[in-house]
Amino acid sequence: MDASWSGLWIAVVGVAGTLGAAVLTQSRADRARRMESQSENLERRRSCYITLNTAARQYLTEMGNYLHALQHDEGVAASLENLESARMTYRDSYAEAQMIVPNAVLGASRAAKKRLNHAYGDLKTYGAEPSRYAGELANLERHLHQEVWPSVGALRKSMRADLGVDD
């Protein structure tokens, strides 16, 4: 009976080893897929952040360019065209970000968007009659530097933190 029990025991250990190896292999494959998915998600967010940051900065830069064109009455039409193009690019990148980014970054993105759009609205209002709104245009220039640029900087900082690139 000892030999039959030994044979049975060896068979049980062999089957358990075979099943255990299959479970271990499946577990490792699942882990590899999770890691790959996390890596793809991080890369998608990174790409979205680059696009959003670039678009926000370009939108704000074009606001400044249009403001200067209005103040000096030079190249106003071309500056306005560049501003509208930058605004559309920003709008598209913001729409993409709404679908991808986590809430912490989305909050900073909303705050920057609010300031950008408010400044854009003021700029369009004052741009209709720049000679009448010369003082407001000068105040808007200060506002862009003191309020709007820092909100874009806060957005960049939140995106970097989400990517693990804290300063």
C-alpha positions in Angstrom: 0.0 0.0 0.0 2.9 2.3 0.6 3.9 2.1 -3.1 0.3 2.9 -4.3 0.0 5.8 -1.9 3.4 7.1 -3.1 2.4 6.8 -6.7 -0.9 8.6 -5.9 1.0 11.3 -4.0 3.4 11.8 -6.9 0.5 12.1 -9.3 -1.3 14.6 -7.1 1.9 16.7 -6.8 2.4 16.5 -10.6 -1.2 17.6 -11.4 -1.0 20.4 -8.8 2.3 21.6 -10.2 0.8 21.6 -13.7 -2.3 23.5 -12.6 -0.2 25.9 -10.5 2.1 26.6 -13.5 -1.0 27.4 -15.6 -2.4 29.7 -12.9 1.0 31.4 -12.5 1.4 31.9 -16.2 -2.1 33.4 -16.5 -1.5 35.7 -13.5 1.8 37.0 -15.1 0.1 37.5 -18.4 -2.8 39.5 -16.7 -0.2 41.6 -14.8 1.7 42.3 -18.1 -1.6 43.4 -19.8 -2.4 45.7 -16.8 1.0 47.3 -16.9 0.8 47.8 -20.7 -2.7 49.3 -20.3 -1.4 51.7 -17.5 1.5 52.6 -19.7 -0.8 53.3 -22.7 -3.1 55.4 -20.5 -0.1 57.4 -19.1 1.1 58.0 -22.7 -2.3 59.1 -23.8 -2.6 61.6 -20.9 0.9 62.8 -21.6 0.1 63.5 -25.3 -3.1 65.2 -24.3 -1.3 67.4 -21.8 1.3 68.4 -24.3 -1.4 69.4 -26.8 -3.5 71.2 -24.2 -0.5 73.1 -22.7 0.8 74.1 -26.1 -2.7 75.2 -27.3 -3.4 77.2 -24.1 0.0 79.0 -24.3 -0.5 79.7 -28.0 -4.0 81.0 -27.4 -2.8 83.4 -24.7 0.2 84.5 -26.8 -2.1 85.3 -29.8 -4.3 87.3 -27.4 -1.3 89.4 -26.5 -0.3 89.7 -30.2 -3.8 90.9 -31.1 -3.9 93.3 -28.1 -0.6 94.9 -29.3 -1.9 95.0 -32.9 -4.9 96.9 -31.6 -2.9 99.3 -29.5 -0.5 100.1 -32.4 -3.1 99.8 -35.2 -0.8 97.5 -37.2 -1.7 94.0 -38.6 -5.0 93.8 -36.8 -6.7 91.6 -39.3 -3.9 89.0 -39.4 -3.6 89.0 -35.6 -7.3 88.4 -35.3 -7.1 85.6 -37.7 -4.2 84.0 -35.8 -6.1 84.5 -32.5 -9.2 82.8 -33.9 -7.1 79.9 -35.2 -5.4 79.5 -31.8 -8.8 79.7 -30.0 -10.2 76.9 -32.1 -7.1 74.7 -31.5 -7.4 75.3 -27.8 -11.1 74.5 -27.9 -10.4 71.2 -29.6 -7.6 70.2 -27.2 -9.8 71.2 -24.2 -12.6 69.0 -25.5 -10.2 66.0 -25.8 -8.9 66.7 -22.3 -12.4 66.6 -20.9 -12.6 62.9 -21.9 -9.1 61.9 -20.7 -7.8 63.8 -17.8 -8.5 63.1 -14.1 -10.6 65.5 -12.0 -7.7 67.2 -10.4 -6.3 68.3 -13.7 -9.8 69.0 -15.1 -10.4 71.5 -12.3 -7.2 73.4 -13.2 -8.1 73.2 -16.8 -11.6 74.6 -16.2 -10.1 77.5 -14.2 -7.6 78.3 -17.0 -10.4 78.0 -19.6 -12.6 80.4 -17.7 -9.8 83.0 -17.5 -8.8 82.6 -21.1 -12.4 82.9 -22.4 -13.1 85.9 -20.1 -10.0 87.6 -21.4 -11.0 86.7 -25.0 -14.4 88.2 -24.5 -13.0 91.4 -23.2 -10.5 91.6 -26.0 -13.2 91.1 -28.6 -15.3 93.8 -27.0 -12.5 96.3 -26.7 -11.2 95.4 -30.2 -14.4 96.6 -31.8 -13.5 100.2 -30.9 -9.8 100.2 -29.7 -9.6 104.0 -29.6 -12.6 104.2 -27.3 -11.2 101.4 -25.0 -7.5 102.4 -24.9 -7.5 102.4 -21.1 -9.3 99.0 -20.9 -6.9 97.5 -23.4 -4.0 98.6 -21.1 -5.7 97.1 -18.1 -6.4 93.9 -20.1 -2.7 93.6 -20.8 -1.9 93.7 -17.1 -4.7 91.2 -16.5 -3.2 88.8 -19.0 0.1 88.9 -17.2 -1.1 88.9 -13.6 -4.2 86.6 -13.8 -4.4 84.6 -17.0 -0.7 83.5 -17.5 -0.6 82.2 -13.9 -3.7 80.2 -14.4 -2.1 78.5 -17.4 1.0 77.9 -15.3 -1.2 76.3 -12.6 -2.7 74.1 -15.3 0.8 73.0 -16.4 1.8 72.3 -12.8 -1.3 70.1 -12.2 -0.5 68.2 -15.4 3.1 67.7 -14.5 2.0 66.5 -11.0 -0.4 63.9 -12.5 2.5 62.6 -14.7 4.8 62.4 -11.6 7.0 65.2 -12.8 6.7 67.4 -9.7 9.0 70.3 -9.3 
